[in-house]
Amino acid sequence: MKLHYYYVAFMLLLMSRPSKSETAPVANRIEQARGALGLSRGELADLVGVHYQTMGYLERGEYNPSLELALKIARVLEVPLEEIFWLEDEMKSATEKTGQRP
């Protein structure tokens, strides 16, 4: 019964979120910042209160975090939010102008 509950909750979550094509792509440096602190994916996930697979989805850019989750990740990684997350189109325009990431 418990597994069924999680499946239903997961499906409702998927149905309530906009599709990836409807949202701005968010790039991130979670994996690099996590590695700099010597944290595993599971350890970071525990510290911010998500499943380790969710952290994997975030690191691969398959999932955009909520504002609350992004703030928690930045706090745990001890870096400003904008150093961890940025919109991909900002990166393209900044790279074209300066040759560097924003």
N, C-alpha and C positions, 0 to 999 in steps of 0.2 A: 504494500500500500504506500509506503514511504517513497519508493522509487517513482510510482505513478504521480504522486504529488509534485515531485521535482520536475518530472517531464512536463506536466501541465503548466507549472510555474514558468519553466523555460520557454515553452511555446507561447505563452501569453506575453512574456518579455519580448520575444522576437516579433510578435505581431504588433506590439505597441510602439516599437522603435521605428523611426524612418529608415528606409533602406540606405545602404552605403551610397548609392548613386544620388540620393536626395540630401546628403550632408556634405559639408566641406571636408576634404581629406585632412586629417590631422597627422602630422609626422611627429616622431618622438625620439628621444635618446635615453629611454628608460634602461635598456640593457647596458649601455655604456656607464651610466651613472650608478646603476646597481652593482656592476662589476668593480667600479672604483671603490666602493664601500665594502666589497667582499661579501655581498649578500647573494644568496641563491634566489631563484625566481620564487620558490616556495616561501622563503623567509620574508621577502618583500610582500608577497601576497598576504601572509599572516599579519604583518604589521599594519597593512591598510584595510584588512578585513574582507578580502576577496579570495576566491579559489585560485590555485596556482595556474590553472588553465586559462582563466580570465587574464592573468598577467601575461601569459604567452600570446593571447589574442591581441592585447594592447601593444606588446613589443613588436609584433609583426605588422601592426597597422590594420588589423582585421576588425577592430572594434574601437570606436571613439569613446573615451571615458566621459563620465558625467563631470560637471565642474567640481563637485564634492570629491570624487575619486581623484581627479587630477591634482587638486590641492593637497590631498592626503599623501599622494605619491611624492610630490615635490617636497613636502615637509619631511617625510621619512628620508628622502634622498639628500636632504639638506642643501637644495639648490633652488633658485628662483623658478617659478612656474614656466616662464618664457624660455628658460634654458633647457627644459625638458620637452615641452610641447610647443608646436607652432603650426600654422596652416601651411600646407604644401605650396599653395600659390604665393604666399609671402616669401617662401624660400626661393622659388623660381625668379620672382621679380628682384629680390635682393641679390641673388647670385648673378643675374644679368647685369645689374647696375654696378656691383662692387666686386664680384667674384668670390664673395664670402656669404656664409649662412647668416641669417639675421640673428 
